[in-house]
Amino acid sequence: MDARINLDLNDVALFVRVVQARSFSAVARERGVPGSTVSRRIARLESVLGIRLLERTTRRLRLTDAGQAYFAHAERAVDDVWQGTDRVRELRKEPRGRVRVLAPIVLGASVANVIYTYLAKHPGVSIDLELDERRMDLLAEGFDIAILKGKADSGDFVARALWRSTRKLLYASPRYLEARGAPRRVEDLARHDCIATRATEGFATWTLYQGRSKRRVTVAPRFYVNEFSAAHGAALAGVGIAMLPEVRCLEDVAEERLVRVLDGVEGESGGVYLLYRAHGSLTAAVRTCIDHFLAELPSTDPSRVAHQRRA
């Protein structure tokens, strides 16, 4: 049987301390245990290794040749463990190290601006910000914090709401509607040029609500882009009909640059959430970064900004 399977690292650390102190009884007093316990655990280590490490007499301890070779490695290993322990404790107290953050492309500017102020406060921390619209396996990819549109259904993460839910509505430019006419029913969308922010194999599916009824409509988008600001720009340019957050289009509707299509029909709404790992302790860097995001990101809510502008 492989000795590593039964090796107790506590026995290894005890062996190292006995050699350093040159006394079973001194180590027993340090640990507050009987001398027989220390002796028994060293004997257990020797049994697992299958070789004697110490020669004991009434007056002194002497390392065997095997014991000297083993002690040289064990002492370094125990010292590395203690250094690692001190390092982790330091990370728990003072924000240091690297934090990996995932955010959607459309929120990149808002998240980056908040990160700048965090980095100014914590010079010992570095942040890797990855912008991507895909849903990733956050644990497998090694992210410490994720900012997502919509809550992730996972017991591995704590989800904290950052921004309130916002409606998504259908919009087109007056120029497009003059040229193609306005759709009167949901079914008419299939005959129009549409702008989609999500598509699979050339098709996009929109989930639409009209009162209490829920409909799904599949369209072949004339223009597909995985980012709302580009879709918004395409709608303004007259490319087609787009489903966009209402708050993004308030000023455009007021200035008659965009027109709402199919009154009474709405797309799915969803808030923005901050996620972090639910299990295991957080380093000071991750913990303070979370606190900073929760304090600062809600003020960048586009719905709040838009309503303030209108006021």
ZAKEZA-600567 format. One record per residue (C-alpha): residue in three letters; chain; x, y negated, z negated; residue number from 1. Coordinates in steps of 0.001 Angstrom, whole numbers. Layout:
ZAKEZA-600567
+------+-------+---------+---------+---------+------+
| pati | vovex |      px |      py |      pz | base |
+------+-------+---------+---------+---------+------+
|  ALA |     A |       X |       Y |       Z |  NUM |
...
+------+-------+---------+---------+---------+------+
end
This chain:
ZAKEZA-600567
+------+-------+---------+---------+---------+------+
| pati | vovex |      px |      py |      pz | base |
+------+-------+---------+---------+---------+------+
|  MET |     A |       0 |       0 |       0 |    1 |
|  ASP |     A |    1245 |   -3501 |     832 |    2 |
|  ALA |     A |    2460 |   -5140 |   -2420 |    3 |
|  ARG |     A |    1127 |   -8509 |   -1208 |    4 |
|  ILE |     A |   -2420 |   -7242 |   -1638 |    5 |
|  ASN |     A |   -2013 |   -6787 |   -5419 |    6 |
|  LEU |     A |     488 |   -9568 |   -6043 |    7 |
|  ASP |     A |    -749 |  -12029 |   -8666 |    8 |
|  LEU |     A |     836 |  -15441 |   -8056 |    9 |
|  ASN |     A |     263 |  -16336 |  -11710 |   10 |
|  ASP |     A |    2624 |  -13481 |  -12631 |   11 |
|  VAL |     A |    5207 |  -14843 |  -10179 |   12 |
|  ALA |     A |    4982 |  -18319 |  -11767 |   13 |
|  LEU |     A |    5302 |  -16729 |  -15225 |   14 |
|  PHE |     A |    8405 |  -14807 |  -14128 |   15 |
|  VAL |     A |    9985 |  -18022 |  -12844 |   16 |
|  ARG |     A |    9289 |  -19795 |  -16122 |   17 |
|  VAL |     A |   10699 |  -16908 |  -18206 |   18 |
|  VAL |     A |   13947 |  -17007 |  -16221 |   19 |
|  GLN |     A |   14154 |  -20798 |  -16515 |   20 |
|  ALA |     A |   13540 |  -20688 |  -20294 |   21 |
|  ARG |     A |   15628 |  -17507 |  -20723 |   22 |
|  SER |     A |   13121 |  -16331 |  -23290 |   23 |
|  PHE |     A |    9871 |  -14356 |  -23395 |   24 |
|  SER |     A |    8947 |  -15784 |  -26789 |   25 |
|  ALA |     A |    9532 |  -19429 |  -25770 |   26 |
|  VAL |     A |    7231 |  -19039 |  -22760 |   27 |
|  ALA |     A |    4666 |  -17248 |  -24927 |   28 |
|  ARG |     A |    4632 |  -20228 |  -27296 |   29 |
|  GLU |     A |    4297 |  -22657 |  -24336 |   30 |
|  ARG |     A |    1321 |  -20742 |  -22983 |   31 |
|  GLY |     A |    -242 |  -20031 |  -26372 |   32 |
|  VAL |     A |    -337 |  -16273 |  -25814 |   33 |
|  PRO |     A |    1297 |  -13327 |  -27588 |   34 |
|  GLY |     A |    4781 |  -12317 |  -26462 |   35 |
|  SER |     A |    3409 |   -8907 |  -25554 |   36 |
|  THR |     A |    1131 |  -10528 |  -22957 |   37 |
|  VAL |     A |    4069 |  -12205 |  -21234 |   38 |
|  SER |     A |    6038 |   -8957 |  -21285 |   39 |
|  ARG |     A |    3102 |   -6972 |  -19908 |   40 |
|  ARG |     A |    2560 |   -9376 |  -17005 |   41 |
|  ILE |     A |    6252 |   -9334 |  -16018 |   42 |
|  ALA |     A |    6121 |   -5537 |  -16135 |   43 |
|  ARG |     A |    3024 |   -5651 |  -13884 |   44 |
|  LEU |     A |    4898 |   -7811 |  -11357 |   45 |
|  GLU |     A |    7801 |   -5379 |  -11360 |   46 |
|  SER |     A |    5393 |   -2491 |  -10847 |   47 |
|  VAL |     A |    3770 |   -4190 |   -7849 |   48 |
|  LEU |     A |    7194 |   -4936 |   -6330 |   49 |
|  GLY |     A |    8460 |   -1461 |   -7184 |   50 |
|  ILE |     A |   11745 |   -2708 |   -8626 |   51 |
|  ARG |     A |   13120 |   -4030 |  -11916 |   52 |
|  LEU |     A |   13726 |   -7785 |  -12029 |   53 |
|  LEU |     A |   14917 |   -8310 |  -15615 |   54 |
|  GLU |     A |   17137 |   -6379 |  -18032 |   55 |
|  ARG |     A |   15939 |   -7045 |  -21576 |   56 |
|  THR |     A |   17966 |   -6778 |  -24785 |   57 |
|  THR |     A |   17191 |   -8004 |  -28286 |   58 |
|  ARG |     A |   19373 |  -11089 |  -27743 |   59 |
|  ARG |     A |   19226 |  -12029 |  -24081 |   60 |
|  LEU |     A |   17674 |  -11597 |  -20649 |   61 |
|  ARG |     A |   19660 |  -10749 |  -17567 |   62 |
|  LEU |     A |   18477 |  -10828 |  -13983 |   63 |
|  THR |     A |   19139 |   -7725 |  -11934 |   64 |
|  ASP |     A |   20529 |   -8179 |   -8425 |   65 |
|  ALA |     A |   17000 |   -7808 |   -7085 |   66 |
|  GLY |     A |   15763 |  -10241 |   -9725 |   67 |
|  GLN |     A |   18300 |  -12872 |   -8664 |   68 |
|  ALA |     A |   17251 |  -12585 |   -5011 |   69 |
|  TYR |     A |   13560 |  -12692 |   -5921 |   70 |
|  PHE |     A |   13959 |  -15626 |   -8317 |   71 |
|  ALA |     A |   15652 |  -17771 |   -5646 |   72 |
|  HIS |     A |   12602 |  -17435 |   -3388 |   73 |
|  ALA |     A |    9984 |  -17512 |   -6146 |   74 |
|  GLU |     A |   11349 |  -20675 |   -7753 |   75 |
|  ARG |     A |   11188 |  -22541 |   -4419 |   76 |
|  ALA |     A |    7672 |  -21266 |   -3792 |   77 |
|  VAL |     A |    6404 |  -22294 |   -7235 |   78 |
|  ASP |     A |    8055 |  -25698 |   -6856 |   79 |
|  ASP |     A |    6347 |  -26150 |   -3464 |   80 |
|  VAL |     A |    2980 |  -25289 |   -5029 |   81 |
|  TRP |     A |    3439 |  -27890 |   -7758 |   82 |
|  GLN |     A |    4546 |  -30499 |   -5248 |   83 |
|  GLY |     A |    1461 |  -29708 |   -3166 |   84 |
|  THR |     A |    -713 |  -30003 |   -6282 |   85 |
|  ASP |     A |     772 |  -33382 |   -7101 |   86 |
|  ARG |     A |     259 |  -34492 |   -3496 |   87 |
|  VAL |     A |   -3411 |  -33498 |   -3546 |   88 |
|  ARG |     A |   -3941 |  -35272 |   -6857 |   89 |
|  GLU |     A |   -2321 |  -38353 |   -5369 |   90 |
|  LEU |     A |   -4660 |  -38175 |   -2364 |   91 |
|  ARG |     A |   -7628 |  -37977 |   -4738 |   92 |
|  LYS |     A |   -6519 |  -41179 |   -6498 |   93 |
|  GLU |     A |   -5009 |  -43424 |   -3819 |   94 |
|  PRO |     A |   -6432 |  -43616 |    -275 |   95 |
|  ARG |     A |   -3728 |  -42147 |    1931 |   96 |
|  GLY |     A |   -3550 |  -39898 |    4956 |   97 |
|  ARG |     A |   -5591 |  -39440 |    8128 |   98 |
|  VAL |     A |   -9372 |  -39454 |    8570 |   99 |
|  ARG |     A |  -11037 |  -38059 |   11706 |  100 |
|  VAL |     A |  -14284 |  -39779 |   12747 |  101 |
|  LEU |     A |  -16752 |  -38849 |   15501 |  102 |
|  ALA |     A |  -19248 |  -41383 |   16891 |  103 |
|  PRO |     A |  -21403 |  -41767 |   20033 |  104 |
|  ILE |     A |  -19947 |  -43828 |   22872 |  105 |
|  VAL |     A |  -22827 |  -46294 |   22701 |  106 |
|  LEU |     A |  -21983 |  -47102 |   19061 |  107 |
|  GLY |     A |  -18236 |  -47273 |   19654 |  108 |
|  ALA |     A |  -17869 |  -51051 |   19407 |  109 |
|  SER |     A |  -19899 |  -51303 |   16171 |  110 |
|  VAL |     A |  -18059 |  -48417 |   14514 |  111 |
|  ALA |     A |  -14634 |  -49670 |   15641 |  112 |
|  ASN |     A |  -15261 |  -53170 |   14244 |  113 |
|  VAL |     A |  -16152 |  -51686 |   10851 |  114 |
|  ILE |     A |  -13047 |  -49476 |   10966 |  115 |
|  TYR |     A |  -10835 |  -52535 |   11554 |  116 |
|  THR |     A |  -11943 |  -54079 |    8262 |  117 |
|  TYR |     A |  -11443 |  -50774 |    6440 |  118 |
|  LEU |     A |   -7876 |  -50387 |    7742 |  119 |
|  ALA |     A |   -7060 |  -53926 |    6630 |  120 |
|  LYS |     A |   -8032 |  -52978 |    3063 |  121 |
|  HIS |     A |   -6261 |  -49597 |    3000 |  122 |
|  PRO |     A |   -2799 |  -49726 |    4615 |  123 |
|  GLY |     A |   -2040 |  -46130 |    3623 |  124 |
|  VAL |     A |   -4847 |  -44670 |    5755 |  125 |
|  SER |     A |   -4892 |  -43846 |    9475 |  126 |
|  ILE |     A |   -8112 |  -43161 |   11387 |  127 |
|  ASP |     A |   -8654 |  -41063 |   14511 |  128 |
|  LEU |     A |  -11886 |  -42246 |   16166 |  129 |
|  GLU |     A |  -13320 |  -40016 |   18892 |  130 |
|  LEU |     A |  -16218 |  -41312 |   20970 |  131 |
|  ASP |     A |  -18353 |  -38629 |   22584 |  132 |
|  GLU |     A |  -22051 |  -38124 |   23325 |  133 |
|  ARG |     A |  -21867 |  -34335 |   23007 |  134 |
|  ARG |     A |  -23036 |  -32488 |   19903 |  135 |
|  MET |     A |  -19925 |  -30816 |   18535 |  136 |
|  ASP |     A |  -19208 |  -28200 |   15901 |  137 |
|  LEU |     A |  -17965 |  -30709 |   13346 |  138 |
|  LEU |     A |  -16319 |  -28151 |   11082 |  139 |
|  ALA |     A |  -14585 |  -26288 |   13903 |  140 |
|  GLU |     A |  -13344 |  -29540 |   15442 |  141 |
|  GLY |     A |  -12014 |  -30743 |   12090 |  142 |
|  PHE |     A |  -13958 |  -33993 |   11742 |  143 |
|  ASP |     A |  -14175 |  -35540 |    8269 |  144 |
|  ILE |     A |  -17003 |  -37976 |    9122 |  145 |
|  ALA |     A |  -19531 |  -38056 |   11967 |  146 |
|  ILE |     A |  -21944 |  -40790 |   12982 |  147 |
|  LEU |     A |  -24773 |  -39255 |   14985 |  148 |
|  LYS |     A |  -28002 |  -40293 |   16638 |  149 |
|  GLY |     A |  -30456 |  -38022 |   14855 |  150 |
|  LYS |     A |  -29876 |  -35929 |   11741 |  151 |
|  ALA |     A |  -27867 |  -32721 |   12067 |  152 |
|  ASP |     A |  -29649 |  -29652 |   10708 |  153 |
|  SER |     A |  -26786 |  -28140 |    8734 |  154 |
|  GLY |     A |  -26285 |  -27287 |    5096 |  155 |
|  ASP |     A |  -22564 |  -27847 |    5605 |  156 |
|  PHE |     A |  -22991 |  -31630 |    5765 |  157 |
|  VAL |     A |  -24613 |  -34401 |    3747 |  158 |
|  ALA |     A |  -26594 |  -36792 |    5996 |  159 |
|  ARG |     A |  -27074 |  -40444 |    4972 |  160 |
|  ALA |     A |  -29290 |  -42762 |    7016 |  161 |
|  LEU |     A |  -27514 |  -45814 |    8451 |  162 |
|  TRP |     A |  -30059 |  -47377 |   10827 |  163 |
|  ARG |     A |  -33812 |  -47120 |   10907 |  164 |
|  SER |     A |  -35571 |  -45275 |   13694 |  165 |
|  THR |     A |  -36140 |  -47268 |   16861 |  166 |
|  ARG |     A |  -38663 |  -46639 |   19608 |  167 |
|  LYS |     A |  -37561 |  -45694 |   23100 |  168 |
|  LEU |     A |  -39763 |  -47050 |   25893 |  169 |
|  LEU |     A |  -39781 |  -46961 |   29684 |  170 |
|  TYR |     A |  -38535 |  -50087 |   31472 |  171 |
|  ALA |     A |  -37883 |  -51260 |   35021 |  172 |
|  SER |     A |  -36971 |  -54564 |   36639 |  173 |
|  PRO |     A |  -39660 |  -56677 |   38356 |  174 |
|  ARG |     A |  -37717 |  -56285 |   41613 |  175 |
|  TYR |     A |  -37920 |  -52487 |   41454 |  176 |
|  LEU |     A |  -41631 |  -52516 |   40612 |  177 |
|  GLU |     A |  -42387 |  -54911 |   43472 |  178 |
|  ALA |     A |  -40628 |  -52582 |   45909 |  179 |
|  ARG |     A |  -41912 |  -49243 |   44599 |  180 |
|  GLY |     A |  -45015 |  -50055 |   42612 |  181 |
|  ALA |     A |  -45631 |  -49255 |   38964 |  182 |
|  PRO |     A |  -46421 |  -45689 |   37858 |  183 |
|  ARG |     A |  -49955 |  -45347 |   36493 |  184 |
|  ARG |     A |  -49623 |  -41903 |   34936 |  185 |
|  VAL |     A |  -46819 |  -39862 |   33430 |  186 |
|  GLU |     A |  -46944 |  -37520 |   36435 |  187 |
|  ASP |     A |  -46070 |  -40439 |   38733 |  188 |
|  LEU |     A |  -42555 |  -40608 |   37250 |  189 |
|  ALA |     A |  -41535 |  -37578 |   39316 |  190 |
|  ARG |     A |  -41965 |  -39691 |   42483 |  191 |
|  HIS |     A |  -39900 |  -42628 |   41189 |  192 |
|  ASP |     A |  -36190 |  -43346 |   40977 |  193 |
|  CYS |     A |  -35252 |  -42699 |   37370 |  194 |
|  ILE |     A |  -32191 |  -43469 |   35269 |  195 |
|  ALA |     A |  -31270 |  -40794 |   32722 |  196 |
|  THR |     A |  -28812 |  -40662 |   29844 |  197 |
|  ARG |     A |  -29050 |  -36881 |   29551 |  198 |
|  ALA |     A |  -29195 |  -34479 |   32483 |  199 |
|  THR |     A |  -28553 |  -30792 |   33153 |  200 |
|  GLU |     A |  -27814 |  -29490 |   36642 |  201 |
|  GLY |     A |  -29280 |  -32597 |   38240 |  202 |
|  PHE |     A |  -32496 |  -32745 |   36209 |  203 |
|  ALA |     A |  -33533 |  -34693 |   33107 |  204 |
|  THR |     A |  -36411 |  -33908 |   30780 |  205 |
|  TRP |     A |  -38117 |  -36726 |   28921 |  206 |
|  THR |     A |  -40296 |  -36031 |   25893 |  207 |
|  LEU |     A |  -43104 |  -38577 |   25910 |  208 |
|  TYR |     A |  -45826 |  -39360 |   23388 |  209 |
|  GLN |     A |  -49187 |  -40927 |   24137 |  210 |
|  GLY |     A |  -51145 |  -41292 |   20952 |  211 |
|  ARG |     A |  -51045 |  -37854 |   19352 |  212 |
|  SER |     A |  -50380 |  -35981 |   22580 |  213 |
|  LYS |     A |  -46885 |  -34873 |   23481 |  214 |
|  ARG |     A |  -45769 |  -34382 |   27078 |  215 |
|  ARG |     A |  -42548 |  -33268 |   28725 |  216 |
|  VAL |     A |  -41768 |  -34523 |   32203 |  217 |
|  THR |     A |  -38843 |  -33383 |   34331 |  218 |
|  VAL |     A |  -37282 |  -35828 |   36794 |  219 |
|  ALA |     A |  -34348 |  -35705 |   39199 |  220 |
|  PRO |     A |  -32540 |  -38918 |   38202 |  221 |
|  ARG |     A |  -31339 |  -41234 |   40925 |  222 |
|  PHE |     A |  -28660 |  -42337 |   38481 |  223 |
|  TYR |     A |  -27297 |  -40407 |   35498 |  224 |
|  VAL |     A |  -24945 |  -41857 |   32897 |  225 |
|  ASN |     A |  -24349 |  -40632 |   29339 |  226 |
|  GLU |     A |  -24365 |  -44105 |   27796 |  227 |
|  PHE |     A |  -27229 |  -46536 |   27075 |  228 |
|  SER |     A |  -25489 |  -49794 |   27997 |  229 |
|  ALA |     A |  -24781 |  -48551 |   31542 |  230 |
|  ALA |     A |  -28354 |  -47258 |   31868 |  231 |
|  HIS |     A |  -29598 |  -50637 |   30650 |  232 |
|  GLY |     A |  -27463 |  -52403 |   33243 |  233 |
|  ALA |     A |  -28771 |  -50115 |   35992 |  234 |
|  ALA |     A |  -32371 |  -50927 |   35046 |  235 |
|  LEU |     A |  -31605 |  -54652 |   35173 |  236 |
|  ALA |     A |  -30030 |  -54146 |   38615 |  237 |
|  GLY |     A |  -33229 |  -52583 |   39946 |  238 |
|  VAL |     A |  -31901 |  -49032 |   40319 |  239 |
|  GLY |     A |  -34966 |  -47442 |   38761 |  240 |
|  ILE |     A |  -36960 |  -46689 |   35605 |  241 |
|  ALA |     A |  -35025 |  -46025 |   32413 |  242 |
|  MET |     A |  -35932 |  -44919 |   28906 |  243 |
|  LEU |     A |  -34184 |  -47360 |   26589 |  244 |
|  PRO |     A |  -34270 |  -48386 |   22917 |  245 |
|  GLU |     A |  -36870 |  -51103 |   22471 |  246 |
|  VAL |     A |  -34496 |  -53290 |   20477 |  247 |
|  ARG |     A |  -32025 |  -53378 |   23359 |  248 |
|  CYS |     A |  -34676 |  -54752 |   25723 |  249 |
|  LEU |     A |  -36551 |  -57293 |   23589 |  250 |
|  GLU |     A |  -34784 |  -60328 |   25053 |  251 |
|  ASP |     A |  -34942 |  -58941 |   28609 |  252 |
|  VAL |     A |  -38708 |  -58511 |   28351 |  253 |
|  ALA |     A |  -39103 |  -62003 |   26877 |  254 |
|  GLU |     A |  -37024 |  -63450 |   29748 |  255 |
|  GLU |     A |  -38896 |  -61269 |   32301 |  256 |
|  ARG |     A |  -35760 |  -59437 |   33406 |  257 |
|  LEU |     A |  -37403 |  -56135 |   32473 |  258 |
|  VAL |     A |  -41010 |  -54940 |   32341 |  259 |
|  ARG |     A |  -42354 |  -52166 |   30180 |  260 |
|  VAL |     A |  -43658 |  -49247 |   32234 |  261 |
|  LEU |     A |  -46636 |  -47077 |   31196 |  262 |
|  ASP |     A |  -47975 |  -48994 |   28199 |  263 |
|  GLY |     A |  -48936 |  -46675 |   25379 |  264 |
|  VAL |     A |  -46296 |  -44106 |   26339 |  265 |
|  GLU |     A |  -43235 |  -43766 |   24108 |  266 |
|  GLY |     A |  -40161 |  -41600 |   24040 |  267 |
|  GLU |     A |  -38699 |  -39881 |   21017 |  268 |
|  SER |     A |  -37377 |  -42144 |   18285 |  269 |
|  GLY |     A |  -34516 |  -41343 |   15970 |  270 |
|  GLY |     A |  -32277 |  -43014 |   13460 |  271 |
|  VAL |     A |  -28517 |  -43021 |   13120 |  272 |
|  TYR |     A |  -26931 |  -40940 |   10357 |  273 |
|  LEU |     A |  -23559 |  -40660 |    8705 |  274 |
|  LEU |     A |  -22495 |  -37073 |    7998 |  275 |
|  TYR |     A |  -19714 |  -35758 |    5793 |  276 |
|  ARG |     A |  -18853 |  -32373 |    4411 |  277 |
|  ALA |     A |  -21080 |  -31129 |    1626 |  278 |
|  HIS |     A |  -18661 |  -28566 |     221 |  279 |
|  GLY |     A |  -15207 |  -29110 |   -1232 |  280 |
|  SER |     A |  -13645 |  -32204 |   -2711 |  281 |
|  LEU |     A |  -13070 |  -35283 |    -574 |  282 |
|  THR |     A |   -9746 |  -37084 |    -454 |  283 |
|  ALA |     A |   -9680 |  -40690 |   -1584 |  284 |
|  ALA |     A |   -9213 |  -41733 |    2056 |  285 |
|  VAL |     A |  -12357 |  -39919 |    3227 |  286 |
|  ARG |     A |  -14371 |  -40970 |     175 |  287 |
|  THR |     A |  -13533 |  -44677 |     504 |  288 |
|  CYS |     A |  -14112 |  -44557 |    4272 |  289 |
|  ILE |     A |  -17598 |  -43118 |    3692 |  290 |
|  ASP |     A |  -18364 |  -45826 |    1126 |  291 |
|  HIS |     A |  -17162 |  -48522 |    3543 |  292 |
|  PHE |     A |  -19289 |  -47209 |    6412 |  293 |
|  LEU |     A |  -22392 |  -46984 |    4213 |  294 |
|  ALA |     A |  -21872 |  -50565 |    3050 |  295 |
|  GLU |     A |  -20999 |  -52155 |    6413 |  296 |
|  LEU |     A |  -22588 |  -50201 |    9277 |  297 |
|  PRO |     A |  -26254 |  -50864 |    8386 |  298 |
|  SER |     A |  -25681 |  -54587 |    8996 |  299 |
|  THR |     A |  -24779 |  -53788 |   12630 |  300 |
|  ASP |     A |  -28193 |  -52143 |   13244 |  301 |
|  PRO |     A |  -29185 |  -53444 |   16699 |  302 |
|  SER |     A |  -32838 |  -53636 |   15655 |  303 |
|  ARG |     A |  -31951 |  -55944 |   12778 |  304 |
|  VAL |     A |  -29674 |  -58050 |   15004 |  305 |
|  ALA |     A |  -32349 |  -58330 |   17687 |  306 |
|  HIS |     A |  -35065 |  -59374 |   15231 |  307 |
|  GLN |     A |  -32739 |  -61944 |   13699 |  308 |
|  ARG |     A |  -32122 |  -63410 |   17143 |  309 |
|  ARG |     A |  -35865 |  -63599 |   17826 |  310 |
|  ALA |     A |  -36444 |  -65295 |   14490 |  311 |
+------+-------+---------+---------+---------+------+
end
